[in-house]
C-alpha cells in the first residue's frame, strides 16, 4: 500500500509519514499537549517536543462521542480518547516551485460528533491539484463545546470556548510549520461544513485568530449555536445535575467522570434543551467572554470581525437528511408551531407566509432547512459583505439515486463535490444511473472555485461578490448560473429572528 516513507522536521520534532497516490501524508500529528488529567476543560497547552522520530502513519483518536458516530468502515470504529488534539497533513509529492496555498478543514457534526479521519475528508485530490491540505480534530461535546466555566470553584478552574482555543492553537501550528510541507503560512484558507462551517464563521470574530488565515469558506453554517453567558450557566447547572452532582459539587463531578459518562450526560442535556427551547443549542460558542467578545454575526455587522474574503452558502434541500437520520430540526407542523409560539402572532404570520403551502410537507422541510442553515448563511452574507468581499452560493446538484431516495441536495452533499468523491468507487455507485458526466462537471466547477479562492481570495470572474444592492447567489447545478436574491421572501422572514432573543 505505502510507496515509501517520508520524513519532515517541524518545530516539535521529526515526523514520519508515507507517500501514496502522488501525495505525502502525515497523520495524527499533535498540535497541543493532550488535554487530560488536570488539563481537562483547560485551554490547550503547547505541544511538548519529542526526541527521535514520531510515526505518523495512522489516524489517532477522535474526541469522545457516541460510538456509533465513529464508524470508519463496516465493523471498523475509530478509537476515542480525550487525547485527540491532532491534525493530518496531505501535500504534493513533488516540492513546489513556489509556496502553495494551505487549506485547513474543520469537520462538522453538531459540535458533539465527527472526526478528521472520516474517509470523505481525505483531501488527497485537493492536495494533488496544488495545495497543502490539513484536517484538524478538536474537543467535542461536554469536553470542548459546552461552557462549564460557571461550575469553576476554588480547586478547579474551567476555561470557555475550548474548541475555538483548540482550533486557534492548530492554526498557530499551521503558521509555524506549513512551510516545511511546501505551504505558504501567509496564505491559509480555513473551510468547514455544518458545525465546522459555524466554527469558521465564529473564528472571524475571535480576536486571538487575527492574522492566522487569509480566506474562509463556510459550507452550511448552523444557526442558533451561539449562547449568552446566562444560557451557558443554565446548561452548566443542568449538566452537573445530570451527572448526579450535589449543589456546589459540579466541578468535582465533571473532573471525576469518565469520558463515556460525560458523553451520556451531554446526550440527555441536548434532549432536555430541545424540549425546553433554552435559546441556543447545548454545544457551541459562548459570546460575551474575553475569548469571543461579541456574537459573530454582530461582529461582522459592526466591522470588528476579521475582514477576510468569505464564501458562504447552503444546499437546496438541507433538512432532508435530518428527517431521515438525526431528528434535530423543526420539520413538522407541531414542532414549527411550538418554535414560533413565543414569536408573537405577527412574526409567526410573517415567517409562515414565506413558505407557500405551509403546513404541507415540502414547506415544512424547507422551513426546517432555513431555520437551521439558510437563515445563518443569509445573515452572515448580509453582515460580512458590508466590510469584506463575500460570495454566496446555493448547491442544487443531486444525482438520481440521491433524488430517488428522497434526500436530494441535502445537508453535506456538497462535500461529495468539494472532496472529489464522484471519482471514487462510492461515487461511481452514486452516478451509476447515467449522471457521471454531470456529477464530474459540477465537482470540477466547485473544486476549481475553492482552489482559485484559496489561491487569490476570488472564486472566479463570473461569480459576482454579494452586496445588499443585488444579492448575487452562485448556483451549483448541471446548469451553473448566478441568480439575484432568489429567495427574497424567505430571507426577509428570518432577518431579525433569533431564538436567543426570546
C-alpha positions, -999 to 999 in steps of 0.1 A, spaced: 0 0 0 27 25 11 51 35 -17 77 47 7 81 66 40 87 104 41 101 125 70 97 161 79 111 181 108 86 205 124 90 228 154 83 199 179 104 172 163 107 148 134 76 131 120 75 102 96 46 97 72 42 79 38 37 86 2 7 72 -18 -13 83 -49 11 111 -56 8 128 -22 28 127 11 7 121 42 13 126 79 -15 115 102 -22 123 139 4 150 143 0 165 178 -5 203 178 -11 207 216 -5 187 247 -31 160 254 -58 178 274 -61 150 300 -60 148 338 -56 183 353 -57 198 318 -93 186 312 -115 216 305 -85 239 303 -71 260 274 -48 238 252 -11 239 261 17 240 235 28 205 224 59 191 241 88 184 218 100 148 213 133 131 206 138 107 177 111 101 151 74 101 157 55 77 134 25 94 118 12 67 96 -22 61 111 -50 83 124 -51 88 161 -81 90 185 -112 110 178 -128 131 206 -151 111 230 -186 107 214 -213 81 209 -195 50 194 -220 48 165 -206 81 152 -170 68 150 -177 42 122 -149 44 96 -157 13 76 -181 -17 81 -172 -31 115 -143 -7 120 -146 21 146 -121 48 154 -107 47 189 -118 76 212 -98 94 238 -95 128 254 -60 127 239 -73 138 205 -57 172 197 -40 161 164 -41 171 128 -33 154 94 -12 168 66 -15 159 29 10 176 5 20 171 -31 49 146 -35 70 169 -57 83 200 -40 65 231 -54 83 258 -73 67 285 -51 48 281 -18 14 266 -21 -19 278 -6 -28 260 26 -64 247 31 -74 238 67 -106 217 71 -127 218 102 -152 188 103 -188 191 112 -210 170 135 -231 194 156 -202 200 180 -208 166 195 -196 141 169 -172 137 140 -136 133 132 -109 143 108 -103 106 100 -137 103 82 -127 88 48 -145 116 28 -122 142 43 -91 126 29 -82 157 9 -57 140 -15 -74 153 -46 -72 189 -33 -35 185 -25 -27 169 -58 -42 199 -75 -18 223 -58 -24 230 -21 -12 217 13 -43 202 29 -47 200 67 -76 185 86 -80 191 123 -95 174 154 -109 195 182 -125 187 215 -163 180 212 -194 179 234 -191 183 271 -153 183 270 -149 211 244 -181 227 232 -202 230 264 -193 261 285 -188 248 321 -169 279 334 -197 287 358 -190 255 376 -154 266 385 -146 266 422 -117 272 445 -100 240 434 -109 238 397 -108 265 370 -125 257 337 -119 278 305 -146 288 280 -148 282 242 -123 253 245 -128 240 209 -122 275 195 -90 277 215 -80 243 201 -86 255 165 -66 287 171 -38 265 185 -40 243 154 -38 274 132 -7 286 151 8 252 144 0 258 107 16 292 107 47 278 123 50 246 102 32 250 69 64 260 50 80 226 59 54 209 37 57 235 9 28 256 21 26 294 24 19 303 60 6 338 49 -20 322 26 -42 299 47 -78 293 39 -100 278 67 -130 258 55 -156 237 72 -191 222 69 -221 224 92 -207 228 128 -173 232 111 -187 260 90 -201 276 121 -167 273 137 -152 290 106 -177 319 108 -171 322 146 -133 323 142 -139 355 121 -149 371 155 -122 356 177 -95 382 184 -68 355 190 -73 342 155 -64 375 139 -38 371 111 -39 332 112 -59 329 80 -64 349 48 -97 334 35 -126 315 49 -152 291 34 -184 283 54 -204 255 39 -239 253 55 -232 271 88 -257 263 115 -280 289 132 -288 290 169 -254 278 181 -241 309 200 -251 312 236 -250 341 261 -232 336 294 -267 333 311 -278 304 288 -243 288 292 -248 290 330 -282 273 328 -268 245 307 -238 240 330 -261 238 361 -283 212 343 -253 192 332 -239 190 367 -274 178 379 -275 151 351 -241 139 364 -258 135 398 -237 162 415 -249 180 446 -251 218 445 -216 232 446 -201 198 437 -204 203 399 -167 209 391 -155 179 412 -182 157 395 -171 168 360 -134 162 368 -141 127 383 -164 115 355 -153 90 328 -155 104 293 -183 79 285 -204 93 314 -198 129 301 -210 118 266 -241 102 280 -250 132 302 -244 155 273 -268 135 251 -295 138 278 -288 176 281 -294 181 243 -327 163 245 -337 184 275 -326 216 258 -347 208 227 -378 202 248 -374 234 267 -360 257 239 -333 273 260 -325 298 233 -294 280 218 -281 245 212 -263 230 241 -229 229 223 -212 258 206 -195 290 214 -203 315 243 -201 351 233 -197 379 258 -164 364 271 -129 377 267 -122 350 241 -153 357 220 -164 392 230 -193 396 205 -217 373 187 -200 366 154 -228 380 132 -229 412 153 -191 415 150 -194 411 112 -221 438 111 -201 462 132 -169 456 111 -150 443 141 -147 407 127 -116 398 106 -121 414 72 -111 384 51 -128 372 19 -155 347 26 -175 321 7 -207 311 25 -236 290 12 -262 263 17 -276 233 -1 -311 234 -18 -326 207 5 -306 210 37 -332 194 60 -340 162 43 -310 144 59 -324 153 93 -359 140 85 -342 106 79 -315 103 105 -310 129 132 -343 143 143 -330 176 154 -348 201 132 -383 216 133 -398 200 102 -433 191 113 -462 215 120 -463 208 158 -426 215 162 -427 246 140 -458 260 159 -440 254 192 -409 271 179 -429 301 167 -453 302 197 -431 327 215 -425 348 184 -459 366 186 -487 363 161 -474 389 137 -439 373 134 -454 338 132 -476 350 103 -447 368 86 -425 337 87 -450 311 77 -462 333 48 -428 329 32 -435 292 28 -464 288 4 -483 255 10 -475 256 48 -481 233 67 -476 209 37 -446 186 39 -425 203 13 -430 237 30 -421 222 64 -389 207 51 -379 240 35 -387 258 68 -365 233 88 -336 239 64 -339 276 65 -344 277 103 -312 257 108 -289 268 79 -304 292 54 -310 319 79 -274 317 92 -259 319 56 -282 349 47 -273 367 80 -236 361 76 -236 372 39 -255 404 47 -233 413 77 -198 403 64 -204 418 29 -206 453 44 -169 452 52 -152 424 32 -156 405 -1 -183 379 4 -196 352 -20 -229 334 -15 -238 301 -31 -266 275 -33 -257 239 -41 -285 223 -60 -270 193 -76 -280 157 -67 -275 126 -89 -306 104 -95 -300 79 -66 -300 108 -41 -332 122 -57 -349 88 -58 -341 82 -21 -358 115 -12 -326 131 0 -318 153 -30 -293 181 -25 -294 176 13 -271 187 41 -234 178 34 -239 166 -2 -217 195 -15 -188 177 3 -191 150 -25 -181 177 -50 -155 195 -28 -136 163 -20 -140 148 -54 -159 118 -42 -176 113 -75 -143 100 -89 -141 73 -62 -157 38 -61 -185 51 -39 -190 80 -63 -194 56 -92 -222 39 -74 -239 72 -69 -237 80 -106 -245 46 -120 -278 59 -133 -261 79 -160 -252 110 -141 -214 106 -142 -206 133 -167 -228 159 -149 -215 149 -115 -179 154 -126 -187 187 -143 -203 201 -111 -174 187 -89 -148 202 -111 -166 235 -110 -168 236 -72 -132 224 -67 -118 249 -93 -135 278 -75 -124 266 -40 -88 263 -52 -89 296 -70 -104 313 -39 -77 297 -17 -50 310 -41 -63 345 -47 -93 353 -25 -116 354 -55 -136 324 -67 -136 333 -104 -146 363 -125 -181 350 -133 -191 348 -96 -200 383 -85 -195 393 -49 -226 395 -27 -238 430 -19 -270 441 -3 -277 460 -35 -281 429 -57 -275 398 -35 -259 376 -61 -260 338 -55 -239 313 -74 -260 282 -81 -240 249 -85 -260 225 -107 -259 208 -140 -267 243 -154 -245 266 -133 -257 301 -131 -259 333 -110 -293 343 -95 -301 376 -77 -319 374 -44 -337 342 -54 -355 337 -21 -362 373 -10 -393 365 10 -377 336 29 -345 357 35 -365 386 49 -387 363 70 -356 353 91 -339 387 91 -345 396 128 -354 362 141 -333 348 170 -342 322 195 -318 338 219 -338 369 219 -369 352 233 
